[in-house]
Amino acid sequence: MPSVPNVSEHITRRLQSRYLVAADDDFRSPKNRRLLDYWRRKAAGRARPAWRDLTLMDVYEIAPDIVVRDVVDGGAEFLCRYCGTAIVEMMGLEPTGRLLRDTYRREAADQMAARYRIALAEDRPIRVVGYVQVVEKPRPLGFEAIVLTLDGDAGSKSHIIMAFDYTYELTLDEAAAL
């Protein structure tokens, strides 16, 4: 009888390099909708709020699921300004104060930077759906994320703010698209 491959391992390998990214504001995660609503309120009619307009204590219930990155050299690199405790725990590492390339393996850092650059170019909310790929997990772990730009004192689009929901279950259509 031929051996049957470990389906979970096969799916995990297949999905680790895939994710969906879209300029979209149809977020299904309450965490991501909460950050989007807050971001829009703080923008107060502008294209986006400034980092100085935000107070993470205003969204304390989702602050553990938030990451803030500074845009370095127009998006050539990204420095982690803040990483919530839920993200640190899930990833098993503390990226605060570190560049992407100094935190994650090259492929993962490149994929993350590509998502941030899409947000910088699109200048609207970006929805990311996929499977965790920056750290090894025993089974595919789905997520929905929101990626938003923020202005800084040095100019526009100087920061990226994100929220992640690692309890998100991909729809059948989303999983099929991956």
C-alpha positions in Angstrom: 0.0 0.0 0.0 1.5 3.4 -0.9 2.2 5.8 1.9 -0.1 8.7 2.3 1.7 12.1 2.7 1.1 14.0 5.9 -1.7 16.3 4.7 -1.2 18.9 7.4 2.5 19.2 6.5 1.6 19.5 2.8 -1.0 22.2 3.4 1.3 24.0 5.8 4.1 24.1 3.2 1.7 25.2 0.4 0.1 28.0 2.5 3.2 29.4 4.1 4.1 31.4 1.0 0.6 32.7 0.2 -1.6 35.6 1.4 -4.2 37.9 -0.1 -3.7 41.7 -0.1 -6.3 44.1 -1.2 -7.1 47.8 -0.9 -10.4 47.1 0.9 -12.2 48.3 4.0 -14.5 45.2 4.4 -12.9 43.9 7.5 -14.5 41.0 9.2 -12.5 41.1 12.4 -13.9 43.3 15.1 -10.4 44.3 16.1 -9.6 45.5 12.6 -12.8 47.4 12.3 -12.1 49.0 15.7 -8.7 50.3 14.5 -10.2 51.4 11.1 -13.0 53.4 12.9 -10.4 55.0 15.3 -8.1 55.8 12.4 -10.9 57.5 10.4 -12.1 59.4 13.4 -8.6 60.7 14.1 -8.1 61.6 10.5 -10.9 64.1 10.9 -11.4 64.6 7.2 -7.7 64.4 6.2 -6.3 61.6 4.1 -4.9 60.0 7.3 -4.1 61.0 10.8 -0.6 61.7 12.1 1.1 59.4 14.6 0.9 62.2 17.2 -2.9 62.2 16.8 -3.1 58.7 18.1 -3.1 57.5 21.7 -2.9 53.7 22.0 -4.7 53.9 25.3 -7.8 55.0 23.3 -7.8 51.5 21.8 -6.3 49.7 24.8 -8.5 46.6 24.2 -6.7 46.0 20.9 -3.3 47.5 21.7 -1.9 44.0 22.3 -2.7 43.2 18.7 -1.2 46.4 17.2 2.2 47.0 15.5 3.5 50.4 14.5 6.4 50.7 12.1 8.4 53.8 11.0 9.0 54.2 7.3 12.7 54.3 6.7 14.2 55.8 3.5 10.8 56.2 1.8 9.9 52.5 2.3 13.3 50.9 1.7 13.1 49.5 5.2 10.7 49.6 8.2 11.6 50.0 11.9 9.4 48.6 14.6 8.3 51.4 16.9 5.7 49.4 18.9 4.7 45.8 19.0 1.8 44.7 21.2 2.2 41.9 23.7 -0.2 39.5 21.9 2.0 39.8 18.7 5.2 39.3 20.7 3.8 36.2 22.3 2.4 34.7 19.1 5.7 35.4 17.2 8.0 34.4 20.0 10.2 37.4 19.5 10.4 41.1 20.4 10.9 43.2 17.2 10.5 46.7 18.9 13.5 48.9 17.9 14.6 46.6 15.1 14.4 46.7 11.3 12.5 44.0 9.4 15.7 42.6 8.0 17.2 42.3 11.4 14.2 40.6 12.9 12.9 38.1 10.3 14.4 35.8 7.7 14.8 37.4 4.4 11.8 36.0 2.6 9.4 36.9 5.4 10.9 40.4 5.8 10.5 41.0 2.0 6.9 39.8 2.1 6.0 42.1 5.0 7.8 45.0 3.4 5.8 44.4 0.2 2.5 44.7 2.1 3.6 47.9 3.7 4.7 49.4 0.4 1.2 48.6 -1.0 -0.3 50.6 1.8 2.0 53.5 1.1 1.2 53.4 -2.6 -2.6 52.9 -2.3 -3.1 55.4 0.5 -6.2 53.6 1.8 -6.9 50.7 4.2 -5.2 47.5 3.1 -6.7 44.1 4.1 -4.4 41.2 4.4 -5.7 37.6 4.8 -3.5 34.6 4.9 -1.6 32.2 7.1 1.2 33.1 9.5 4.5 32.6 7.7 7.1 34.5 9.6 7.4 31.9 12.4 6.9 28.1 12.4 3.6 26.9 13.7 2.4 23.3 14.2 -0.6 23.9 11.9 -1.7 26.7 9.6 -2.7 29.7 11.6 -5.0 32.1 9.7 -5.2 35.8 10.2 -6.8 39.0 9.0 -4.8 42.2 9.3 -5.4 45.8 8.6 -2.5 48.0 7.4 -2.9 51.8 7.5 -0.6 54.8 6.9 0.1 57.6 9.3 1.7 61.0 8.8 4.7 62.0 10.9 6.4 65.2 11.9 8.9 64.7 9.1 6.2 64.4 6.4 3.4 62.3 5.1 3.2 58.6 5.3 6.0 58.3 7.8 4.5 55.4 9.8 2.4 52.2 9.3 0.0 51.0 11.9 -1.5 47.5 11.8 -3.8 45.3 13.8 -3.8 41.5 13.5 -6.5 39.0 14.4 -5.0 35.6 14.8 -8.3 34.0 15.7 -9.6 34.8 12.2 -10.8 31.8 10.2 -10.5 32.2 6.5 -13.6 31.8 4.4 -13.7 29.0 1.9 -13.3 31.5 -0.9 -10.3 33.0 0.8 -8.7 29.7 1.4 -9.3 28.5 -2.1 -7.7 31.7 -3.5 -4.5 30.9 -1.6 
